[in-house]
Every structure is written in C-alpha cells, then in structure tokens.
Amino acid sequence: MKSKKAAIYIRVSTDAQREEGYSIDAQKEMLEAYCISKNIKEYEYYIDGGFTGSNIERPEMQRMINDVKEGKIGFVVVYKLDRLSRSQKDTLYLIEDVFNPHNVDFISMNESMDTSTPLGRLMLGILSAFAQLERENIRERTRMGMKERVKTGLWMGGGRIPFGYDYDKSQGILVPNKDAETVRKIYDLYMEGYSTGKIAEMVGLKYDKLAYQILIRKSNAGYICYNGEEYLGQHEPIISLETYQKAMDYMKDRSITKLTDACYLLTGLLHCGKCGAKMRYQKWGKRDAKIVCYSQDKNKPHLIKDPNCDNGRLWGSDIESIVLRDLFSFSLKEKNVDTKTEATQSLMELLTGQYDACANKIKRLYNIYAGNGDELLLETIDGLKGELAKISEQIKRETNRRLALNVAEERKKMLTNIEESWEYMTKQEQKNIIRACVDRIIITDDKVEIYYKY
C-alpha cells in the first residue's frame, strides 16, 4: 500500500438505508477492519450523512476531492460502489478525472474491486452502469406509483405544498390552513380588477408572481394536476370550481389587452368590418379620440391587414354611447336562461358520491393487497380504476356544462339594473363589466355591430 493516507468515504442518504445495514457506524466498522487487514495505519473519514448519490455536490465528497488534488491521499476506500455515486457519469468522472491523474487507487470492499489492476478498471465500468440502471428504475417506479396515487385523488406527497394548504400524511390529502382565507381574498381582489402586483402588496405577498401562481393553481378548486393531466382530488377546495373558472376567463380577457388607458372603455374589443384588422383609439384634438383601423396606421406594419382600407373614422365617445345603450337595453326577463339548478345539483351529488365510494373501495383493496399480496386483488383494482376514470369523465362533462350555464347566467345578472348603478362605478369597474359581456365590436363606416359572449 502507498505511504499516503487512505480516504474512507461513507454515505447514507435515508433512514431506510440505515435499517438495511448501511448505517454510518456499520460502514465505519467494516472499513476500519479492512484497513487493519491491509496494514493501513493512516486513514481519514469523509462522511456524508443524509445526501443522495445522484450527484457529487456533497460537502465531504468535495473536501475529499480537494485533498486528492492536493496530493494528501493515496487511495480511496468505500464499502460499496453506490456509496461513492449512483451516477455512472459521476463515478467515471471521479475515477478518470480525479483519482487516476493524481495516482489515487479506488477500492470497493463489497465488489472486491481495486482499480490498480486492469480487471478492476473493467469491473468498475460494468458496475457503474448497473448502479445507474437501478437508479433509473427506482425513479420510474416512483413516477408510476405517484400517478396511481393522484388518480385516486391523493396528493403527491411532500415537496411543494400549495399556499393555503398543509399536507396530512396520515390521510394523504391536503388540508386548508390559516392562509386559505388569503387565497379567497386574492381571487376576490382579482375579479374586482386589481393587478397581481397590487394584490400581492395588499395581502402581504413578497412578489406579484406569487399572486399569479396562486390564481392559476387548480388545486384551490379541489383538483390535482400531475404531468399535464387533471384529477379530482379528495382534499377540501378553498374556492369553488365556478370561481376558479371565472378568474381564468377574466385572466384570458385581460391578456388580450393591457388595460393601461383608463379613459377608454372599449380598448381591445374594436375590429374593422372592412379588412378585419383591430381598431384603436387615436387622440383627435382636445375634444375626443377617434376610432382608427390599424391598417391605416403605418407605424404598426405587423397589424396591417389591407393597406388600402378606407373604413371611416368615428368618434370614440359616439361608439361608447352606442355600446352602452345596447347594454342598458337588456333585462334578465328578456334574456332568461334556464339553468335547471336543482336537477344539475342532484346529478353532481350522485356522481360525486359514486366517485368517493369507488375511490375508497380501491384504497381498502390496496391495504388488503399490501397485507397478503393476492394477485387476484390487482385485477379487481384495475377494474375499479376503469370505473373510476369513467365517473371522473362524467363529472368533468357535468362540471363544464354547469360552468357554461352559470357563466351565462352571471353575465345576464350583471346587466340587471346596470344603468342605475353605472354612474357610481369606477372606470375600471365599468371596463370589467363590458369585457365580461362583450366579445367584440365590429365597425364598418357608420355601422356598429356588437357581439356578446353568450
């Protein structure tokens, strides 16, 4: 053996590994006995407790690498190859780019490997490949297990818990906490027209991005999103699905145009009836602004549809008056929508009850299977999973139908008595109502066509 000291490297990542005989003390005992048998008198421990083997960003691993490069170490000893690393790339990097250039041999007790010999170097490459294969298999099994979990409505587990919830490990579900009320407030403020930046300031969030992330998180409405798929969760929703969908529709409307100009009610809704381009307000003297087709605006060539468009230019205030008169002419009685609330609610309760019963049955069967390993139970479970998927699809269709009816009803209710309350609204509130009801406005010379969202 070389005269330089030996580096005894030890790694344990989880409690389970400690129970399986990989504890720090167990590895120290075996490696110390090995050094004594080889008449190695000088050695130093490098111990990383609680670190994964998927990378080499570990404090003691980095200290050992530095000692190797400084010429303090003659060889490295581990109990098992995967204690060094589970990544083939990292293992080969350590051997080829760190140990070998500094004349440091590598010894793995469990595999009887010594890289000072050609056979040892061959074995190293083979075993490193197997170590990485096992790591990838573990990751794949974890992903499959996670998907089966969320299919039954259970949360994925620890990690990123949504704001407004805690994770109940015993039940495997999310539980609303004291921040749930803040989540509800965020949705209320957003629907009132406040920006995410202003909302973050009002509720005490550090960044406006956090308010946006909370708004788009469907887990707030009782769903679990995993790998691009949505599953009905078993956790209690903080907000209704209707509230979530309204917020998303409103976000879509707001994304069409940034409502920066508070004095113009119809920004983003105006379209040319001749060439199909968008139209905009253009300041016209001190009196007013005119509505101008973008095809007539040479400063924005990307918005031009027809450079020869000859659509007329009407006063913005005249167009706004026409739109408002049309809005005020509506009444709930004239535009009644039969939502059949009682029948819809009854069907949804029936489907939800069937879903819960089926999910609970699957959960019980999994518990029985864990106890006796009866393969016949897996066939029964697979059948129930298919039934659960069908019920989930029915719930999704019924939910979408209810949302469509509710949105139409809400928009019509919004118009009830609107004329009486209009002058008491802020400009932002007026714009919000118009955008909630109007899809687009098409102007052809002096003709104005208004298309509503229902």
C-alpha positions as a printed Julia matrix, in Angstrom:
454×3 Matrix{Float64}:
   0.0     0.0     0.0
   1.07    3.57   -0.64
   2.54    5.64    2.15
  -0.06    8.39    1.78
  -3.16    8.18    3.92
  -6.34    6.41    2.86
  -9.62    8.25    2.46
 -12.51    6.22    3.89
 -15.65    7.58    2.26
 -19.07    6.86    3.82
 -22.52    7.97    2.63
 -26.01    7.32    3.97
 -28.99    9.06    2.36
 -32.11    7.79    4.2
 -33.3     6.15    7.4
 -34.27    3.1     5.34
 -30.66    2.61    4.3
 -29.57    2.75    7.94
 -32.04   -0.03    8.73
 -30.75   -2.13    5.83
 -27.22   -2.22    7.24
 -25.74    0.84    5.56
 -25.59    2.97    8.71
 -22.57    5.19    9.24
 -21.34    3.1    12.21
 -21.77   -0.16   10.29
 -19.73    1.14    7.35
 -17.05    2.58    9.64
 -16.67   -0.74   11.45
 -16.26   -2.78    8.25
 -13.96   -0.29    6.52
 -11.75    0.11    9.59
 -11.39   -3.68    9.81
 -10.43   -3.75    6.14
  -7.72   -1.12    6.62
  -6.28   -3.07    9.58
  -6.21   -6.28    7.48
  -4.26   -4.44    4.77
  -1.84   -2.9     7.29
  -3.13    0.6     6.56
  -2.26    2.66    9.63
  -3.16    6.16    8.48
  -6.66    6.93    7.26
  -9.26    9.68    7.5
 -13.05    9.51    7.41
 -15.12   11.53    4.93
 -18.77   11.1     5.93
 -21.84   12.49    4.12
 -24.98   11.73    6.12
 -28.37   12.43    4.52
 -27.14   13.09    0.96
 -28.35   11.49   -2.26
 -25.99    9.57   -4.52
 -27.45   11.07   -7.69
 -24.78   13.8    -7.75
 -21.45   14.65   -6.1
 -22.5    18.02   -4.64
 -21.86   16.8    -1.07
 -19.66   18.64    1.45
 -17.41   15.73    2.45
 -17.17   14.47   -1.12
 -15.93   17.9    -2.2
 -13.46   18.0     0.7
 -12.11   14.6    -0.33
 -11.76   15.71   -3.97
  -9.76   18.76   -2.84
  -7.48   16.58   -0.67
  -6.89   14.25   -3.63
  -5.91   17.17   -5.85
  -3.54   18.47   -3.14
  -1.76   15.09   -3.04
  -2.79   14.17    0.51
  -4.46   10.84   -0.38
  -3.01    7.6    -1.78
  -6.24    5.64   -2.25
  -9.99    5.84   -1.59
 -11.92    3.06    0.12
 -15.73    2.62    0.17
 -17.96   -0.17    1.43
 -19.96   -0.39   -1.8
 -19.73    1.3    -5.21
 -23.08    3.09   -4.94
 -21.88    4.75   -1.71
 -19.5     6.73   -3.92
 -22.17    7.59   -6.52
 -25.25    6.17   -8.22
 -24.46    8.07  -11.42
 -22.27    6.31  -13.97
 -21.16    9.68  -15.29
 -20.09   10.92  -11.84
 -18.38    7.64  -10.94
 -16.31    7.63  -14.11
 -15.52   11.32  -13.61
 -14.16   10.62  -10.12
 -12.06    7.68  -11.32
 -10.81    9.03  -14.65
 -10.56   12.78  -13.94
  -9.86   12.94  -10.2
  -8.31    9.72   -8.84
  -6.24    8.44  -11.79
  -4.49   11.77  -12.69
  -3.3    12.02   -9.06
  -2.25    8.35   -8.8
  -5.03    7.51   -6.35
  -6.39    3.95   -6.44
 -10.01    3.16   -5.71
 -11.12    0.17   -3.63
 -14.68   -1.06   -3.11
 -14.95   -3.76   -0.43
 -18.3    -5.23   -1.44
 -17.36   -5.7    -5.1
 -13.71   -6.74   -4.35
 -12.59   -4.03   -6.75
  -9.15   -2.46   -6.98
  -8.58   -0.01   -9.84
  -4.85   -0.5    -9.64
  -5.45   -3.61  -11.79
  -6.85   -3.8   -15.4
  -9.59   -6.21  -14.26
 -10.62   -3.8   -11.51
 -11.0    -0.96  -14.01
 -13.12   -3.18  -16.29
 -15.36   -4.19  -13.38
 -15.73   -0.56  -12.39
 -17.29    0.4   -15.73
 -19.71   -2.55  -15.64
 -20.83   -1.97  -12.04
 -21.22    1.77  -12.56
 -23.61    1.06  -15.42
 -25.68   -1.24  -13.2
 -25.74    1.34  -10.4
 -27.19    3.96  -12.75
 -29.7     1.46  -14.19
 -31.03    0.75  -10.71
 -31.32    4.47  -10.01
 -33.36    4.99  -13.19
 -35.57    2.0   -12.34
 -36.26    3.47   -8.89
 -37.19    6.8   -10.46
 -39.55    5.11  -12.96
 -41.25    3.06  -10.24
 -41.67    6.23   -8.17
 -43.31    8.05  -11.09
 -45.71    5.15  -11.73
 -46.63    4.98   -8.07
 -47.18    8.74   -7.96
 -49.56    8.61  -10.93
 -51.61    5.83   -9.34
 -51.78    7.94   -6.19
 -53.17   11.04   -7.81
 -55.66    9.01   -9.85
 -57.4     8.14   -6.59
 -57.41   11.79   -5.51
 -54.47   11.65   -3.08
 -51.78   14.37   -3.06
 -48.34   13.55   -4.47
 -46.71   13.71   -1.04
 -44.25   16.17    0.46
 -42.33   18.76   -1.53
 -44.2    21.78   -2.81
 -47.36   22.19   -0.76
 -49.71   24.81   -2.29
 -50.11   28.08   -0.41
 -53.23   27.87    1.76
 -52.85   24.16    2.49
 -50.99   21.79    4.82
 -50.25   18.16    3.96
 -51.83   15.47    6.16
 -49.51   12.46    5.82
 -51.87   10.09    7.62
 -54.7    10.71    5.12
 -52.52   11.57    2.13
 -54.5    14.72    1.37
 -54.21   18.5     1.54
 -55.92   20.32    4.4
 -56.77   24.08    4.27
 -54.83   26.16    6.8
 -55.0    29.74    8.11
 -53.79   31.11    4.74
 -56.87   29.73    2.95
 -58.73   32.98    3.63
 -55.89   34.9     1.94
 -56.3    32.69   -1.13
 -60.02   33.54   -1.28
 -59.2    37.23   -0.89
 -56.76   37.05   -3.82
 -59.49   35.73   -6.12
 -61.97   38.39   -4.91
 -59.49   41.22   -5.48
 -58.53   39.93   -8.91
 -62.16   39.81  -10.03
 -62.55   43.38   -8.78
 -59.93   44.41  -11.34
 -56.77   44.73   -9.24
 -53.43   43.72  -10.78
 -51.41   40.86   -9.32
 -48.8    43.38   -8.2
 -51.34   45.4    -6.26
 -52.91   42.23   -4.82
 -49.51   41.0    -3.6
 -49.0    44.32   -1.86
 -52.49   44.29   -0.29
 -52.32   40.74    1.13
 -48.62   40.84    2.12
 -47.0    38.63   -0.53
 -43.37   39.34   -1.41
 -43.72   39.14   -5.21
 -46.59   39.74   -7.63
 -45.63   36.47   -9.31
 -46.79   34.62   -6.19
 -50.29   36.1    -6.54
 -50.38   34.96  -10.17
 -49.2    31.44   -9.26
 -51.9    31.16   -6.6
 -54.6    32.31   -9.04
 -53.79   29.68  -11.71
 -53.42   26.8    -9.22
 -56.38   24.48   -9.8
 -55.7    22.61   -6.55
 -57.51   25.54   -4.91
 -60.68   24.27   -6.58
 -60.19   20.65   -5.48
 -58.18   19.25   -8.4
 -54.7    17.71   -8.66
 -52.61   18.49  -11.75
 -49.87   15.95  -12.49
 -47.8    15.63  -15.67
 -50.29   17.65  -17.71
 -53.34   15.68  -16.51
 -56.08   16.76  -14.09
 -57.58   14.5   -11.41
 -60.36   15.19   -8.94
 -58.72   15.38   -5.51
 -60.03   14.16   -2.18
 -58.99   17.4    -0.46
 -61.36   20.21    0.51
 -61.48   23.04   -2.08
 -60.68   26.55   -0.88
 -62.76   28.09   -3.68
 -65.49   26.71   -5.95
 -64.69   25.49   -9.43
 -67.01   28.22  -10.74
 -64.91   30.9    -9.02
 -61.71   29.42  -10.44
 -63.12   29.28  -13.97
 -64.39   32.87  -13.77
 -60.93   34.02  -12.71
 -59.3    32.11  -15.6
 -61.78   33.54  -18.13
 -61.16   37.02  -16.77
 -57.4    36.46  -16.97
 -57.78   35.44  -20.6
 -59.77   38.6   -21.31
 -57.18   40.76  -19.6
 -54.33   39.12  -21.51
 -55.85   40.22  -24.81
 -55.13   43.83  -23.96
 -53.36   45.54  -21.11
 -55.86   47.87  -19.55
 -53.44   50.73  -19.15
 -55.53   53.55  -20.61
 -58.27   54.09  -18.03
 -60.19   56.69  -20.07
 -61.1    54.35  -22.97
 -63.82   51.77  -22.27
 -63.55   49.65  -25.43
 -59.8    49.16  -25.86
 -59.05   45.71  -27.3
 -62.65   44.97  -28.39
 -62.77   47.01  -31.62
 -62.38   45.39  -35.06
 -62.59   46.73  -38.61
 -65.54   45.41  -40.61
 -63.81   46.02  -43.93
 -60.33   44.48  -43.62
 -60.6    42.55  -40.34
 -57.76   44.39  -38.57
 -58.03   45.62  -35.0
 -59.01   49.23  -34.33
 -57.77   51.65  -31.7
 -58.45   54.99  -30.1
 -56.46   57.86  -31.62
 -56.34   61.21  -29.85
 -58.04   63.79  -32.03
 -57.56   67.38  -30.87
 -58.74   68.38  -27.42
 -62.32   67.19  -27.82
 -62.15   63.44  -28.12
 -60.49   60.46  -29.74
 -61.45   58.76  -33.0
 -61.62   55.02  -33.68
 -59.0    54.2   -36.34
 -58.27   50.94  -38.19
 -54.71   49.65  -37.65
 -54.42   49.1   -41.41
 -54.42   52.9   -41.68
 -51.6    53.18  -39.1
 -48.27   52.92  -40.92
 -46.33   52.88  -37.64
 -47.5    49.33  -36.88
 -46.97   47.35  -40.11
 -47.44   43.97  -38.37
 -51.09   44.88  -37.65
 -51.96   45.96  -41.21
 -54.45   43.69  -42.98
 -55.15   45.87  -46.01
 -53.02   48.98  -46.66
 -55.86   50.37  -48.82
 -58.55   50.04  -46.14
 -60.87   53.05  -46.34
 -63.03   52.43  -43.27
 -64.45   55.58  -41.75
 -63.22   57.18  -38.53
 -65.93   57.62  -35.91
 -65.71   59.49  -32.64
 -64.83   57.21  -29.72
 -67.46   58.78  -27.48
 -70.17   58.06  -30.08
 -69.17   54.37  -30.27
 -69.11   54.09  -26.48
 -72.61   55.62  -26.27
 -73.96   53.1   -28.81
 -72.46   50.18  -26.88
 -73.77   51.43  -23.53
 -77.3    51.98  -24.88
 -77.27   48.41  -26.16
 -76.05   47.09  -22.8
 -78.66   49.06  -20.88
 -81.45   47.75  -23.12
 -81.03   44.22  -21.83
 -83.01   42.8   -18.93
 -82.88   39.43  -17.22
 -86.54   38.84  -18.07
 -85.93   39.29  -21.8
 -82.8    37.12  -21.84
 -83.75   34.37  -19.4
 -81.54   31.29  -19.12
 -82.96   28.04  -17.71
 -80.1    26.68  -15.64
 -82.1    23.78  -14.11
 -80.04   24.21  -10.95
 -81.83   21.6    -8.85
 -81.54   18.81  -11.43
 -77.9    19.67  -12.14
 -77.03   19.75   -8.45
 -78.74   16.39   -7.86
 -76.8    14.74  -10.7
 -73.5    16.19   -9.49
 -74.12   14.91   -5.95
 -74.88   11.44   -7.32
 -71.7    11.36   -9.43
 -69.56   12.69   -6.57
 -70.95   10.03   -4.23
 -70.17    7.29   -6.77
 -66.64    8.63   -7.21
 -65.96    8.73   -3.45
 -67.33    5.22   -2.93
 -65.21    3.8    -5.77
 -62.05    5.62   -4.6
 -62.5     4.36   -1.03
 -63.01    0.81   -2.27
 -59.74    0.98   -4.23
 -57.93    2.32   -1.18
 -59.24   -0.55    1.0
 -58.24   -3.16   -1.59
 -54.72   -1.73   -1.78
 -54.45   -2.06    2.0
 -55.59   -5.72    1.81
 -53.15   -6.4    -1.04
 -50.29   -4.92    0.98
 -51.06   -7.47    3.68
 -51.34  -10.71    1.69
 -50.14   -9.97   -1.87
 -53.1   -11.73   -3.53
 -52.68  -11.12   -7.28
 -56.44  -11.52   -7.89
 -56.96   -8.31   -5.96
 -54.94   -6.42   -8.58
 -57.43   -7.47  -11.29
 -60.3    -6.18   -9.17
 -58.4    -2.95   -8.51
 -57.73   -2.44  -12.25
 -61.44   -2.89  -12.97
 -62.37   -0.33  -10.34
 -59.8     2.09  -11.71
 -61.51    1.91  -15.11
 -64.86    2.57  -13.44
 -63.33    5.5   -11.52
 -61.99    7.01  -14.75
 -65.45    6.83  -16.35
 -67.1     8.52  -13.36
 -64.38   11.18  -13.37
 -65.06   11.89  -17.06
 -68.81   12.19  -16.36
 -68.08   14.63  -13.52
 -65.84   16.67  -15.82
 -68.54   16.89  -18.53
 -71.23   17.81  -16.0
 -68.95   20.4   -14.41
 -68.23   22.03  -17.76
 -71.97   22.13  -18.53
 -72.71   23.75  -15.19
 -69.93   26.28  -15.7
 -71.26   27.29  -19.11
 -74.77   27.78  -17.71
 -73.53   29.64  -14.66
 -71.3    31.96  -16.67
 -74.17   32.85  -18.99
 -76.47   33.43  -16.02
 -73.9    35.57  -14.2
 -73.31   37.75  -17.22
 -77.01   38.36  -17.66
 -77.48   39.12  -13.97
 -74.63   41.58  -14.27
 -76.77   43.59  -16.71
 -79.77   43.81  -14.37
 -80.21   47.4   -13.17
 -76.83   48.23  -14.67
 -77.98   51.63  -15.97
 -78.97   52.82  -12.48
 -75.63   51.9   -10.93
 -73.35   52.76  -13.88
 -72.52   56.31  -12.84
 -71.47   55.15   -9.35
 -68.89   52.68  -10.71
 -65.19   53.38  -11.17
 -63.82   53.42  -14.7
 -62.11   50.09  -14.03
 -65.38   48.5   -12.84
 -67.15   49.75  -15.96
 -64.44   48.25  -18.18
 -64.63   44.96  -16.28
 -68.38   44.66  -16.93
 -68.03   45.46  -20.62
 -65.28   42.87  -21.06
 -67.25   40.27  -19.14
 -70.2    40.67  -21.53
 -68.85   41.84  -24.9
 -66.77   39.57  -27.12
 -66.01   42.05  -29.94
 -67.33   45.18  -31.66
 -67.18   45.4   -35.47
 -67.28   48.83  -37.1
 -67.98   49.29  -40.81
 -68.12   53.0   -41.68
 -71.11   54.21  -39.59
 -72.43   50.7   -38.8
 -71.67   49.23  -35.36
 -72.21   45.51  -34.59
 -71.89   44.24  -31.01
 -71.23   40.54  -30.34
 -71.78   39.26  -26.82
 -70.19   36.3   -25.06
 -73.45   34.38  -24.64
